[in-house]
């Protein structure tokens, strides 16, 4: 089953369009496929960030903070604590 499509339009500098065209040509894809690949990566990254930020906010609202000992142990394990 195919996904429904929606047409969008936006303005981008000509140099950026040229770069996209070159990538599309190099991969043997059309411009829409290249832009959709880029959008997928952007959405995945930012949705992941938003989810984890929200989890942190929810934990903080519940008072679920690391103890001093947990923080010290983290920095002992990963360095950077002075």
C-alpha positions in Angstrom: 0.0 0.0 0.0 1.5 3.4 -1.0 1.5 6.5 1.2 -0.5 9.5 0.3 1.6 12.3 -1.1 1.3 16.0 -0.5 3.0 18.6 -2.7 5.0 21.3 -1.0 6.8 24.3 -2.4 9.7 26.3 -1.0 12.4 28.7 -2.1 16.0 27.8 -1.7 19.2 29.4 -3.0 20.1 28.3 -6.6 23.5 27.0 -5.3 21.7 24.6 -2.9 19.4 23.4 -5.7 22.4 22.7 -7.9 24.0 20.7 -5.1 20.8 18.7 -4.7 20.7 18.1 -8.4 24.3 16.8 -8.4 23.6 14.4 -5.5 20.4 13.2 -7.2 22.4 12.6 -10.4 25.2 10.8 -8.6 22.8 8.4 -6.9 20.5 8.0 -9.9 17.5 9.3 -8.1 15.1 12.1 -8.8 15.1 15.4 -6.8 12.0 14.4 -4.8 13.7 11.2 -3.6 16.8 13.1 -2.5 14.7 15.8 -0.7 12.6 13.1 1.0 15.7 11.3 2.2 17.0 14.5 3.7 13.6 15.3 5.3 13.5 11.7 6.8 16.9 12.2 8.4 15.9 15.7 9.7 12.6 14.4 11.1 14.2 11.3 12.7 16.9 13.4 14.4 14.7 16.1 15.7 11.9 13.8 16.8 14.4 11.7 18.7 15.8 14.9 20.4 12.3 16.1 21.3 11.4 12.7 22.8 14.5 12.6 25.0 14.2 16.2 26.1 10.6 15.6 27.0 11.6 12.5 29.0 14.1 14.6 30.9 11.5 17.3 31.6 9.0 14.7 32.8 11.6 13.1 35.1 12.6 16.6 36.5 9.0 17.4 37.2 8.8 14.2 39.2 11.9 15.2 41.1 13.9 12.3 39.6 17.4 13.8 39.6 20.8 12.1 39.8 22.3 11.9 43.3 25.7 13.5 44.0 27.1 10.0 44.1 25.7 9.1 40.7 27.1 12.3 39.2 30.5 11.6 40.7 30.5 8.0 39.5 29.5 9.2 36.0 32.5 11.6 35.8 34.8 9.0 37.3 33.8 6.6 34.5 33.8 9.1 31.7 36.2 11.8 32.8 35.9 15.6 32.8 35.2 16.1 36.5 37.6 18.5 38.2 
